[in-house]
Amino acid sequence: MIIDLNGKVAIVTGAGRGIGRHIALTLAKEGVIAIGTDNRQELLDDLALEFAEQQLAGAQFLCDVRDAERIAEVVKEVQSRFGRVDILVNNAGVASGGTVETLKEEIWDANMDINLKGTFLMCQAVVPYMKAQRSGRILNAASFAAIVPAYGSAAYASSKAAVKQFTRVLAGELGPYDITVNCYSPGMIPTDMNSYAKQPEERQQRLLDTLTLRRWGNKDDIASLICFLASDLAGYITGTMIDISGGKLTTQIPGMAYEAARKDALQS
């Protein structure tokens, strides 16, 4: 099977750095006209330079996903310049937190406004264009925190759990137009935002012990899933959340399997 995305037009939010940047670049390398948005112009300028150096098709727009008016302008410009909007990847997000007792209201609002409301506003802007062309792929970033939340993650986990339910509702609404809507739940993918791979060694080992595949994930894992879900090969998948966490907490103590494997290796 060959994933063919040539000529598709995609919008990727939060594309200035991290996983979003990697998704935009990967889609572009697959022949997609990849439109990156971010709220920091210097990150977009750097992304534009990389696109130019690699001769990739796309464009960059300064856009805050909390700004409905600006979102509408960007999506309208994309439609005008490229004739369609095939793929939306709602990657932009924040992960700030704190215990419920100490959580600042502005932190709660930031998680809800960027992670959830931003996803809603972007979807609302692209849906009329996708309905008119009777096709489209919407992919929303949830999180493993939407499955099992972490200590001190009330704001983040709540926003991502809401993204999951929002995804299901929107999928139901858009089924008649052959538009699929899915979300994906990354586990421990080291980025500048989470610094997993920069934690003290003891904490890293404790985190890795929660994984069935006892290694950090990487940006390619996420980008490859995006390419599949954005393609015709995934045309019968909608309204679901894909767990891409390396089997985090698949069993109660995944590390036990590695202890058993080590004992088997010593005895053989």
N, C-alpha and C positions, 0 to 999 in steps of 0.2 A: 504494500500500500504506500502511496505517495501523498504526502500532505501538500496540496497545491493552494497557495494563497496569493499567487501572482495577480497584481492589479487591484487587490482589495485595499480599502481605505480604513485605517484604524486610528482611533484617538486613545492615547494612553495618558492618564492623569498622573501627576507626581513623577514625571519622567526625567526630572533633572538629575537624579542620583539613585543609587541603590537598585532594588529589584525593578522599579519602574523604568529606569534608564535601560537596564538589561533587556527588559521585555520589548521596549521600543526598538532597540538595535537588532534584536533577534527577529522580530517581525519584519523589519526593513530588509534584513539579509534573506528573508524568505520571499522577497518580491512585493511586500506590502508597502504602500505609501503610508508611512508612520508619522502621525501627528503627535508631538509631545507637548504636554502642558505642564506648567509648574508655576509657583508663586514667587520664584527667585530668578531674576533675569540672568544673573551671572552663571547659574547652572544651565539655563537654556542656551546661552551663548557657547558654553563648552560643549553641550550636546550637538549644537549646530555645526561646530567645528569638526567633531568626530563624524557626523553624517557626511560632511563635505569631503573629508579625507578618505572616507571609504566609498564615496560616490553612491550614497544611499538616498532613496527618494523619501521626502517627507518635509515637514515644516515644524516650527516651534511657536507656541503662543504663551505669553504671560497670562495666567489665569488662576484666580483663587477659586477653589471649588465651592466656597461659601457664597460666591457672588453670582446670583442668578442672571443678572443683566449681562455681565461679562461672558458667562457661559453661553448664553444665547447668541451673543455676537460671534464668539469663536466657532460654534457649531455651524452657524449660518455661513461664515466665511469658508469653512472647510467644504461645505456642500457646494458653495458657489465656485470655488477653485477646482475641486476635484470631482464634482458631479454626484457624489454619493457618500454615505457613511455606512460601512459594512460591519465594523467591529468597534466596540467601546470597552476599554479595560479601565475599570475604576480602581486604580492602585493607590491613589493619594491617601495618606492616613497619618495619624499620630498615635503614640502609645504611652503617653504620660499617665501617671496614676498616683495612687496613695490609698491607704486604708480608708474605709468609709468615714471613720471618725475624724480623720485629718484632711480628707479630700477637699480641695478648694473648688468652689463653684465654677471658677473659670476653667479649671482643668476638666471638670465634667462637661462643661459646655463645648470646649474645644474638641473633645472626643466625639460628642454627638454631632457637632456642626460639620466637622471635616469627614469623619468616618462614615456617618450615616446620612446626614442631610446633604453632604457633598455628592454622595452616591445617588441619592434621590434626584437632586437637581440636574446632574449630568444625564441620568436616564430620561428624565422628563424632557430635556432638550433634544435628545437624539431620536426619541420614539417616533415623532411625526414623520421624520425623514425615512426611518426604517419601515414604517407602516406603508408609506407611499411606494417604496420599492419592493414591499412584501418579502423582505428578508433582512436578517441581521443577527449578530451575535453580541450579547451583553455579558460581560464577565466581571464579577464584583469580588474584591478582595475581602474575605472574611478572615478568620484566624483560628488556630487550634483553641484559642481562648473562648471561642463560641461553642466548643465542645466541652472542654474542661477548663474553667477559669483558674488563674493563678492568684496567689495571695496579693492583695493590694491592687487588683486589676478591675475593680468594680466599674469604672467608667469605660475602660477599653473593652472589657468582655461584654458589657451590656450593649455597647454600640455595635460590636461585631455579631453578637447573637441577633440583634435587630436586622443587620444586613442580610443574614441568612433568611429570615422570615420575609423581608422585603423582596428578596430574590424570588421566593416561591410565589408570592402574590403577583409580581410582575410577569413571571413566566406564564401564569394562568391567564393573565390579561392579553398577552401577546401571542399566544399559541395560534389563534386563527390567522395570523399574518406571517406564519413560518419564521418567527423571530424566537430564538432560544435565549434563555437567561439562566446563567449558572453562577455559583460562587465557589471559591476555592479557599482552603484553610491551610496555609503554610504552618509548619512547625518551627523548628529551630534552624533558621537560615541566617547565618551571621551577616550582619550589616552594620553600618556606622550607627544606626539608630538603636540596635539592641546590644551590640558589643559581646555577643556570646563567646566568640573565639578569643576575646581579650580578658575574659574572667580569670580569676585565680585558678590554678590547675585543679585544686580540690573541688571547686564549684563546677568546673567544666565536666569533671568525671561524674559528679552527681547528676548533672543534667543529662549527660549521655546515657547514663544508666536507665533513664526513662524511655529510651528508644529501642524498638525492635531491630531496626537497622542502626547499629550503634556508631553513627558518624553524623557530622553536621550535614545538613542539606546545602545545596548551592543554588545560585541564581538560575543556572541552566535548567534545574529541575522544574522551577516555576515557569520559566519561559517556554519550555517544551510542552508543558501542559496547556499553556495558553494557546500555543500554535495548534495543538490538537483540537481543543474546544472551539477554536475560531474557524476550524475547517469544516468542509462538507462531511468528513468522516464522523463528526460528532452531531450530525443533524437530527438525531433522535434522542439526544440527551438534553433535558431541560428541567428547570426547577429543582436542581439538586446541588448539594455541596460536596465537593471533592476534598477528601482528607489527604493532604500531601505533607505529612509530618514524619515520615519514616517509621510509621507504626508506633507513634508515641502512646504509651499506656495501653497498647493492644492487650497485654496481660497486666496483672497487678504489679509484678516486679519483673520487667523485661530483662534486667541484668542477670537474673538467675540462669537464663539460657546460656549466657556467655560464660558464667562460672562452670556450668555443666560441660560446655564445649572445651574449656581449658582442661578440665579433669580428663575428658576423653582423649585429648591430644597428648597428655602426659602418660596415659596408660597405653597408648598405641605404639 
